[in-house]
Amino acid sequence: MTESSVVTTWQSIRARVRRRNRYVAPLRAVMSLALGVLLFAASPAVSAREADKKESSGSDGRAKYLFICAGDQSRTKPDFLAVINFDDDSPNYGKVIATAPFPAPNATGNEPHHVGISEDGNTVGCGGLLSILKAQDEIFFFDVTHPKSPKFLSSARPSLASITDDFLALPDGGFLITMMGGPAGHNPGRVVEFDKNLNLVNQWPLNPPAQGFDPHGISVRPEINLLVTSDFVCPTTTLDVVPGSIDFDASVRVWDFKNRQIVRSIPIPGSGTIDVKLIPHDPQQRAYTSGMLDGHLYLVDTEHGAVQSVFDFNTIAQGSWPQLMRITDDGKRLFISINLAGKVAYFDVSHPEAPRLITLLDLGPNSGPHYINLTKDEKRLVVSDYFLNEDSFGKVHAEGDHKVHVAIVKEDGLELDPRFELDFNTAFPSGPARPHGIAIRYGPDPDDK
């Protein structure tokens, strides 16, 4: 019933009441109460419509942009940061909005890798995995305050570290960044820190482990002063100039987050611990990591150093290469890209020691999912299909199909969003590119008036 119909009804009843004087007072009281109740009941509908309008505009912090670091496939044109429309209410959903090239003299051949976005959403950092091969800067920062027109800010080449990997945004601004290699590309690497003004603070730890310290994955629970990193591979051994096989590592380092010190090293039975994620709210301070080469998911007790295998990815596909992970904020759902299998695994980890596989999302022939990111509302998972191809100079050749996918997250599964189609082979005038790290920008948007 609308407000006008309520008022009309009240007027009609009031006329009849006047003909029955002895009932005027009590009926007036009753109808006034009824009018008030009806108008109050109508008000939530108005509020809901306003909320829908607010949500549609993105002003409540909905995901609106993707920032994707990508490398020119030919390694002759500038690498770049791509800005993608990620507003699923927009007719241009999934379309390229802008690009910002890496500047000369560090423009080409960087093999853009992982990416980070600052806590305020205004700065994006991209890492050049192989910038060292051309003696170039290795970390690139962009101003994305106005997402539709990103601008290069600065680049850096830390003196004690190389081979840039993962970014962790710090609450007060700035980043911790894992770098697998030392100055010459071999381990030990470092975790480098930049402040909110993008000044290099330090290269941690001050005295790194002598063997096998090549940090790749990183995760933090600041409320309990806990940071973890995972060791993956000695970078130089992936190159053809270094004889022999690739030297993969397998360990998790437990850090005193505030003091940036390693307090415990935990060997992992597998090989190639490319990522590590702490379980949110877990009272036992546990984490997940996986052995990329042996194909096992491991539960790690960071406090006592205990490790147990809790899932075997070889039951999905032999030699499947489980790689990067995301965990929901409640600590009960886990997503893992399975590179060589071309799939993303979705687990219920309500009981951390006994993960239950909910579903496998198959991304099709020639796919190679690696980097994944989950929106804050945990309704969309973004996946890029490229890991690393060292072309004619190295031993790793995991090309994928260069597509970026969006999966709708449901309680009982993952479903590809058919409205989002983005192929880095054809999306740019400069030619095919290799998409890797994905960052998500949320509203409010200063460009929306």
N, C-alpha and C positions, 0 to 999 in steps of 0.2 A: 504494500500500500504506500503510495507517494504522500509527500507532505501536503500537497494541494487537496488530494482526495480525503485525507484525514480532516482537514479544515472544513471541507464541504459537508462531510458527514456530521461534524460537530454542529454546524449551523442549522442543518435540517433538524437534528434532535433538539436543539435549543428552541426552535420555533414550536415544536410539539410540546415541549416542556412548559412554555408560556401558557398553553391552554390548560395545563394541569398545575395550577399554582402551588398546590400543596406539595408537589414533588420537585419544585424548582431547585431548592437548596441542595438536597441530597444528590439529585442527578447531576447538578453542575459540578459538585465535588468529584463524583465518580468519573464524569467525562473528562474533566481536567486531568485527572490522574491517568486516564487512558491515553489522552493526547500526548502527555509527557512520555509515557512508556513507548508509544509508537514512534515519536520523533527520536527518542534515544536509540531505539532499535535500528532506525534508518541511518544514524550517524556512522556506525562502523562500516557500512557499505561505501559511504563517501570517503572515509579514511582509507579503505582498501583500494578504491580507485586512485586516490592520490599516491598511495604506496606503489601501485603498479606503474603509474606514470614516472615516479621517482626511480624505480628499478630500471625501466626502459631507457631513461636518460643516462644511466650509469653513475648518477651522482651518489649512489649509496656504496660505491666501491666495487662494482661488478668488473669482471675482467673485460678489457676493451682492446688491448694491443698485445701482440707477440713481438718480441725482439729475438731474432735468430741470427747467430754468427755463422757466416758461410764463407767457404773458400772457392775461388775460381778453379774449376777443374783443370784447366790447362796450366795453372800456376804462372800465367803471364799477365793477366789483368788483375786489378786491385781486388783483394779480399774485402768483405763488406759486412756491415750490420744491416739486416733487412727489418723493416717495420711492416707488420701484417695486421689487417683489421680482424679483431677477435670478438667483436660485438655481434653476438648471434641474433640480435634483432635488426641488424643492418643488412640492406640488400647487397652490400659489398663484403659481407662476411667471407673471410678466407682470401681476400685480395691483397696484393702488395700495395702499400701506401707510399713508402719511401725507402731509399737506401742511403747509407753513409759509408763511403769507402775508407779503408785504412789509408793513411796518407804516406806519400813518399818521404823518406827513402825506405820506409818499412812496409810498403804497400802489398807486395806479392809474396807468395810461397810460404805464408805463415802457418798454414793448416789450422785455421780457426777451430777452436775446440770448445771447452766449456764456457759458460757465461754466468754472470752474476748481476743482480739488480739491487741497488741500495735500499735500505729500509724505507726511505721516503719516496722511492720509485723514480727518482730523478737522474740517477747515474747507472749506466750499464757498463760492465767490464767484460771484455773478451780476451781469451787467452790464445796465444799462438803456440801450438804444440811443437812445431818444427822451425820456429823463427831462428833458433840457434844455428841452423844449417847455413843461414845467410848472414850471421852475426848481426841480427836485427833486434830491435826492441821486442819484448815478448808479452807485454800486458798493455791493452788498449782500452781507454776509458772514453765514453761518449755521454754527452749531456742529452737526456731525453725528457727534460722538463716539459717541452712541447713535443709530444711523441711523433707528430706528423712531419717534423723537421729536425731530426737528430743531428747533433753537431759533435765532431771530434773534439775532445778536451786535451788529452795528454797520453803519453805512452811511457813505459818504464822497462828497464832491464836490470833486475836485481843482481848485485855483484856475486852473490854466493849461490844462486839458484837459476835453474832453467827448466824447460819442458813444462809449461803451464797447464794445470789441470782444473781442479774444481774451485768454485768461489763460495764463500760463506759470508753473507752480509752481517755486519755487526750492529747491535741495537742502537748505538750512538752514532752510526755512520761509519763508512769505510768497510774494509773487507779483510778476511783471512783467505789466503789463496794457496792451495797446495801446488808444489812444483816438484816433479819427480827427480830431476837431475841437479847436479852441482854445476859449477861454472863451465865445465867441459862436457856436460851432458850425462855423465855417469853418476851413480849414487855415491854418497848420500845427498838427498835433496833437502828441501826446506819447506816450511810453511811461512810465507811472507805476509806481513801486515801493512795495510795502508789505512791512514786515518780518514776522517770525513772530508778533508781537503785534498785527498789523494796523494798525500806525502807518504813516502816509505818510512814506517816506524821501526821495523826490525825484521830479521830473518831468523825464524825459530826452528828448533831450539838452538841455544847458543853453542851447545856441544852435542851435535847429532850422533845417533848410533853409527858406528863405523860400517856395519854391514846391513844390507837389505833395507835401508831406509829410503824409500821412494814413494812418498805419500801421494795418493790419488784421491780416494774418497775422504769425506770429512763430514762430521755431524756433531751437534752440540746440544747439551741441556744446561743452559746457564744457571737455572734455578738450583742445581746441585753441583755447580762448578765442574762440569764434566764435558770434556771434548775427546773425540776419538778420530783417528785417521787410519786408513788402510794402505798397506804397501802393495804395489802392483807389479812393476817390472823395471829392470835396469834399462833405461831408455836407449843407450847406445847399442845394446845388443840386438835391437830390432833392425839395425841398419846393415846393409850388405858389406860395408867396409870392416865390420867386426865379424871375424870368422865364428862359426859354430851356431848353436841354437840360441833361441831367445831365453834370457834368464828371468823367469817369472819368480816373484816373491809371494809370500803368504803370511801376513801378520797384521795384527791390530795394535795400534799404539794408544794407550790411555793417557790423557793429559790432565794436568791441573790447568783448567781453562784460564783462570785469572792470572796465574803466574807464567803461563805459556811454557810449562815444563812437562816432559814425558815422565810419568810416574810408574808406568808398567808396560811391558811389551808382551804380547800374547801370540805365540805361534799358532797358526791355523793349519790343520792337517792337509788342506787342499793346495791349490796352486793358482796364483793370479787373483788376489783379493782386490778387485777393482773398485769396490764400493763398500761402504759401511753406513748403517743407519741405526741410531739409538731409538729404542722403543719409547715413545712419549708416555709419561706417567708411570712407567714400570718401576715398582718399588725395589726390584732387584738390580736395577741399572744395567739391563741387558741390551744387547744390540744384535742386529743381523749383518752378516757378510756372506759373500758367496765366493767359491773357488771357480773362476771362469774356466779353467782347464779341466778340473775334475768334475765340475757340474753339480756341486753340492751346495745347499743352503745351510749355513751354520748359525747357531745361536751362541752368542758370546756373553759370558758373565764377566763384565768389565771389572768388577770388584774383586773377584777371586781367581780370575784367569781361566776358568773352566770353559770348554768348548764342546759342543755336540752337533753332529749332523742331524738336521731335522727334515730335510727333503732332498730327494735325488732327482735332478732334472734330466738325467739319462733315461728315466722312465717316460719322458716326453719325447726326447730325441737325443740320440747318442751324439756327444760332442756339440751340445747345444749353445754353449757360451752364455750363461746367465751374466748380466752386466749391471746396469744401474737400477736403483730402487727408490721408491717413494712409500712413505707410511702416512696414513691418515692421522689427524690430530688426536684422535682418541686412542691411537695405538692398536686398532683392531683390524685394519685392512692394509695389505701390502701389495705393491705392484712391482714387477721386475721385468725388464726387457730381456728377451732371449734372442740374442743376435743371429746366430747361425740357423736357428729354427724358424726365424721370421715371425715370432709370436711375442705377445705380452702376457705374462702370467698374473693372475689376480687371486690373492689368498685371503682367507679369513684367518687372522692370527690372534683371535681372542684368547686362545691358549698358546702362548709363544712356543712352547716345546713341541707342539703338534699342529703345525699349519695345515689348514684344509684348503685344497685347491678349488676355488669357485669356478673359474673358467680360464680358457686360453683364447686370446684374441689373435686370430690368424690374419696377418697383413698381406698375404698373397705371395706369389712367386717372385723371386729375386729381391724380396724385402730384407732389410737388415736393421731392425730397430735397435737403437742404442740409447740416445738421450730421451728421458721422459720428464714431464713436469705436470703437476696436479694443481688445478685451480684452488683458491682458498675455500670456496664453497664445496669442493671435492666432488663436483658434478661432471667435470670434464678432465680428461687425461690427454696431454699432447705428446706426440711421439715423432721423432725424426729418424728416418731410415738411412743412416750413414754412421759408420764407426771410424775407420781409418784405412786409407789406401796409400801406401808409401811408394806406389808406382814403380819406377825402374831402379830406385835406390834403396829399397828396404824389403823386409820379410813379411810385413803385414799387408794383406790385400782383402779388406772387408768393405766393399763398395756400397752395398745396398742399392736401393733404387732412387734415392734422393727425394723421396716424397715426405711430406709432413702430414700426419693424420691427427684427427681428433676423435677420441672415443667418449661416448656418453657412459658415465659410471652409474650403474644400478646396483641395488642390493644383491642381486643374483647374477650379475654378469656385466660385460662390456659390449657396447654396440657402436660401430663406426658411424660417425655423423656424415651422412651422404651430402650434406650441404657444404662441407668444408673439403675443398679439393685444392691442393697446393703441391706443385711439382717443380722442384728447383732445376730440372733439366730444361724447362721451357718458360719459366716465369720472368726471366730477366733478359734484356736486350744484349747484355754482355756475353751470354751463352750459359752452358750448363755450370751449375755450382753445387757444392757439397754442403748441405745444411747440417749443423751439429747442435750447439747449445741453444736452449730455448728459455727465455725469461718472459714473465707475464706482468703486464702493467695494468693497474686497477684505477677506477675513477676515484674522486672527481677529476675531470679532464679540463685543464686551463684553456684548451682550444674550443671547448663547447660553451657557447654563450646562451 
